[in-house]
């Protein structure tokens, strides 16, 4: 059935009326949760704390954001969707909204006092045709309606009659306007503009890993975040137990994306960088490129494995256990058999060490039983705790401190040579050895790559807990050892890997996604490619694509689908003050402005902006103040977007990197941050690839 409408109003007024009613219903849902009294339903204070936190999270999830549309579309089904269409993942009960032919699609589910739906969650199965229905395959949809908003006020609508053969297929004007809409502040969700090829990735199942190769402006980051939101909807109970994690390249990036999932009602997803994951020691040092590449090489995993298990020593004496007046002797050869069996099983060092005393105790119990005694599990536990057994375990299988192990590898040339023999050559070993060996873990000047090695060693000793799903963004810059660190966090779960091979700017940048998935431990992951550009204007992406033959020869350029070609200008300037003037010009337009420059040029440009009276932010501060200009070091530009970009001195961006290829990739990143317009300002010569 359909919800009754007031035919005395025109369509836009009817929709505004439905919006007002929906907002009132959402407010009532929130008030119902706020009024819950849990004083008589909790057994103790722990339960009360947990329930209170759950209620607080629910209240936050039901927030009505005044400047965000509560619904952005409508579907008119030809027939009422059946239970099979409405049924959620994992056998969830059919959704009540399936009873209606007219469905309003929004960011979250809203129902009235009787429980009847007024807005359908965009992730529900019955919402899927909003993204995938077409003239060729209408999916039982008679009409798809899109809405235009100014702030939170509904201002326009646009209808597409999918079942009418007389109506020609056309590009949605409102969809195009939403894609090209200027933005200020952090990243927004894209629920109103998800495209069919993006929707397929978003709704792919929890069981498999998906790797998304996408050029600038293809929406890969948004796709990854919306996939998390979808999986939490479809598999909420499972992921509530196992957890989800979004990994970004740096803190600025995480600040930029941090509002997307809360805007979709998801508040429990943790965000971190790879450095956060492996932070067992304080990072105070840096590596040169050669050392960082070797430390990040997957071969280091074998060096560490050898070093860890080298601590195991075969017994030379029997283990003698005294209990009362009896002495029980486990011969050295029998203890050695136990040790070799544990080694052959390949279980973690720490788990095997914990199993060893129980195995020795079991051998003692076998002797007791043969002598006519009837020992039980308590006796075995007591024998395992016997001083002689504990002493034998300490000598055979001593405890290993991961940080101390890595410290010794990087400080002791003989120790490293012993365990890297046949894995690293002499020059490679020399490259990673510290010039000044540290005396202790605390005094060592650990690098970011060292911290990853410690994390690997820690996992050899004790298994790293696995999450249900991990999203890894800007993955092309990870080393093989960093991929392994991330893979440890989802060994029993799945992953969404996002990146662009053309934007790899580290000396160890990913060469192929097949190789990356292998290091991640997800060899069977599916690789998808997004080639339609939604955010970068045609003229800008065409100019930036001149670099592709030099930085990623086999990669297809992004094809912009925007109607607006965007503003693009190459401008010769004489001094930094003229770059500030270009920023001032850009600020006359609506939206955000990013001034991107080689890291070494940032102080000079900061002074020029101050002299011009232009207030600016650093990347990541956009969430705290409504200043529209951000001064962005090129090293932090990856993943960020601005309506207008002024790119200072492209040649300096290239020269700021260790080699030309990396520099050109960094320049490609900087060129493709613009959504509406780009000014390339230069005094020196432009790189030859751009001419």
Helices and strands as residue ranges (DSSP letters): H 11-34, H 45-61, E 71-77, H 83-86, G 89-91, G 96-99, E 102-106, E 110-111, E 117-121, G 125-127, H 129-132, E 141-150, E 153-160, H 173-180, H 196-202, E 210-214, H 220-234, H 236-242, E 244-248, H 251-263, E 270-273, H 274-277, H 289-295, H 299-309, E 319-323, E 326-330, H 332-345, H 349-370, H 377-384, H 387-396, H 402-411, H 413-420, H 426-432, H 448-461, E 469-472, G 475-477, H 480-488, E 494-499, G 501-503, H 513-520, E 526-530, E 532-533, H 538-544, G 545-547, H 548-551, E 559-560, E 567-572, H 576-586, E 593-597, G 599-601, H 602-611, E 617-618, G 621-623, E 629-633, G 634-636, E 642-648, H 650-655, H 660-671, E 674-682, G 688-690
